[in-house]
Amino acid sequence: MDSKTDVNTDPDLESEEPEAISLFGTPLYRSIPSAEADARMQSQLAEAIELREADPEAVDGFVWHGRRLAYLGHYNDAIQVYTDGLEQHADEPHLLRHRAHRYITLRRFDEAISDFEKAAEAVEDQPDEIEPDGQPNAAGVPLSTLKTNIWYHLGLAHYLTGDFDKASESFQTCFDLSENDDMRVAAADWLYMSLRRSGKLEEANEAIAFVAEGMNLLENQTYYDRLLMYRGLTHPDSLSARLHGDDEALALATLGYGVGNWQLMNGDTLAATTTYRRVIETGIWAAFGYIAAEADLVRLETVN
């Protein structure tokens, strides 16, 4: 699981105002989608606006308006839409969950944690529900639920702040709530990393003991590849080689962070730093692997 978008990272196409500020203190600009992707997403945004106008008070209207804005890289505008919705629907978990996700994108981790915790409390005694995908996988099968998304992203927010104990608790909850291998793989990957970063090697290995070769996944193949590396079923060099291949930017960011984190956990700080910088070079700054690489580079004090 990660932020999905079709991007053109040509700096000549960047908007004038930064959308966010990186953890290095540098401006981050909205990437302009390819013409085909832009046309598709603009049409979807128009549909979402029509949905909201047809029923201005409906929660779904706020949710989809915000999601479509975010897919186009308008993260601040999306947050404002969710905030407007929360003014009408206080502590509504769908709105809190989506606003918190975009707080992560903008590196506003404390605000994200606050929203996710409120959302988790709001749904605690409620039945879970499938969340429809805004950008479906090839099979058209949604894989995540409201509760798994809340706990997964709460774990991520804790991880990015360096609170690996709380991160592991959240990812464990997400894993326990997951009902398909795609979600289990995504949760287990971050759970493993959180436990390793907390110095809990035995628990980390237990968390990924279920991983085996030949698992069939619909969309989280890159996380699965990382888990195979953690389990010793894939050599780290084979994954490192792909960082210089033709994988799409999102896959490179996701794969690269896993490789870099593996190098860091095994004491090779120099290699980890190099790999993290390779992730930053992808330019896909909304990806979770990119944000995590930023956070680790800042912790390592390797950025000038």
Residue, then its C-alpha position, 0 to 999 in steps of 0.5 A: m500500500d502506498s500513495k498512487t499517482d501518475v506523475n511527470t516530474d519535469p521541474d519545468l511543469e512544477s506549480e509556482e507555489p510549493e504544496a509541502i515542505s520536506l523534512f529537509g526544509t526544501p519546497l515540494y511542488r505538485s507534479i503535473p500528471s501526464a496528459e492522459a492521466d490528467a484528463r482522466m483524473q480531471s473528469q473524475l474530479a468533476e464527477a466528485i464535485e457533481l456528487r457533492e453539489a447534489d447532496p452538499e451534506a453527504v459524507d461521501g461527497f466530502v470524501w470523494h471530492g477530497r480524494r480526487l483533489a489529492y490524486l491530482g496532487h492538490y493535498n492542501d485543498a483536499i485537507q480543506v475539503y475534509t476539514d469542511g466536512l468535519e465541521q458538519h460531521a464532527d469526528e466522522p471516521h472516514l473524513l478523519r482517516h482521509r485527512a490524516h492520510r494527507y497530513i502524512t503526505l504534507r509531513r504533518f505527522d502529529e496532526a495525522i496521529s491525532d486524526f487517526e486516533k480519533a478515527a480508531e476510537a470512533v470505529e472501535d465498536q462498529p463493524d468494519e467495511i470495505e473501502p472502495d479504491g479511487q484508483p483500482n488495481a488491475a483486478g478491480v478488487p478493493l483490498s483494504t477496509l476502513k479499520t485496516n487503513i486507519w491502523y496501517h496509516l497510524g502505524l506509518a505516522h508513528y514510524l515516521t516520527g521514530d516511535f517504533d514501539k507505537a508503530s509496531e502496535s498499530f501495524q500488529t492491529c492492522f495485521d490482525l484485522s486483515e483478511n487477505d494476503d495483500m493487506r497482511v503483507a503490507a502490514a507485516d512489512w512495516l511491522y517487521m521494520s518497526l520491531r527491528r528498529s526497536g531491537k526486537l529481532e525475534e519478534a520481528n522474525e515471528a511476525i513474518a514467519f507466514v511469508a512463503e514463496g509463491m504467494n499470489l498478490l494483486e497489488n503489494q508485490t513490492y512489499y512481498d519482495r521486501l519480505l522475501m528478502y527479510r526472510g532470506l528467500t531473496h538475496p538483497d543484491s537482487l533487489s538492489a539491482r532493480l533500483h537501477g532498472d526500469d521499475e516505475a518510480l513508486a515501485l523504486a521508492t517502495l523497494g528502495y526504502g526496504v533495501g536501505n532500511w535492511q542495510l541500516m538494520n544490518g549496520d551498513t549506514l553508508a550503503a543505507t544512505t546511498t540507497y535512501r538518496r536513490v529513493i529521493e532521486t525518484g522525485i515521487w515525494a508523496a510515496f511512503g517509502y520516499i517520506a520514510a527515506e527522508a525521515d531516516l536521512v534526517r535522523l542520520e544527519t546526512v543531508n546538507 
